[in-house]
Amino acid sequence: MSELALHTAAQDLLFREARTANTFTAEPVTEDQVRAIYDLVKYAPTAYNQSPLRVVLVRSDEARARLVDLMDEGNRRKTAAAPLIAILAADNEFHEELPALLPHFPQAKDLLFAERPVREESAFLNATLQAAYFILGVRAAGLAAGPMTGFDFAGVQKELLDGDHTPLMIVNIGRPGPDAWYPRSPRLEYDEVVATV
């Protein structure tokens, strides 16, 4: 009997066999697929139920060309060829939504997040957490994700983001293409990570 409630096939889909894809087929990623991904991962936990993640889908040729120019050299070709690119960013004004998202504690907006540095730190942490959920959602949809942080952050913020949003990562999304995977890198073992006090 497994200690995990999730079926083995789902464990493999989300974790064991899932990899960062470096090539993709030409099959498009639909709006319905992205909506299904978001509708799944929006329920994952964050502090104070905040929702600072913002997702910008890069679909137009013009926006793709601008983004590719802002990618590090090693990421340009795969980003240019990906069926869909998502810019994941943190909204530094997320606290404005807290009265609706945290109705039992609406004063959290002003009591906890009035100070800009506190807001930025919380937005970064919780949007990064939501970005990880988003990647798992892409995998749950049977697609591959290629998350990257090798790009000009200031350039992406200026050229492709609206509002007070800080870019976190770029994620290429689609069906894996030929030679999509690099060899699996090692991971730390349980005893190297987990301690009991």
Sequence and secondary structure as in RCSB ss.txt:
>XXXX:A:sequence
MSELALHTAAQDLLFREARTANTFTAEPVTEDQVRAIYDLVKYAPTAYNQSPLRVVLVRSDEARARLVDLMDEGN
RRKTAAAPLIAILAADNEFHEELPALLPHFPQAKDLLFAERPVREESAFLNATLQAAYFILGVRAAGLAAGPMTG
FDFAGVQKELLDGDHTPLMIVNIGRPGPDAWYPRSPRLEYDEVVATV
>XXXX:A:secstr
  S SS HHHHIIIIIS  B S B S    HHHHHHHHHHHTTS  GGG   EEEEEE SHHHHHHHHHHB HHH
HHHHHH SEEEEEEEETTGGGGHHHH TT TTHHHHHH SHHHHHHHHHHHHHHHHHHHHHHHHHTT EEEEE  
B HHHHHHHH  SSEEEEEEEEEE B TT          HHHH    
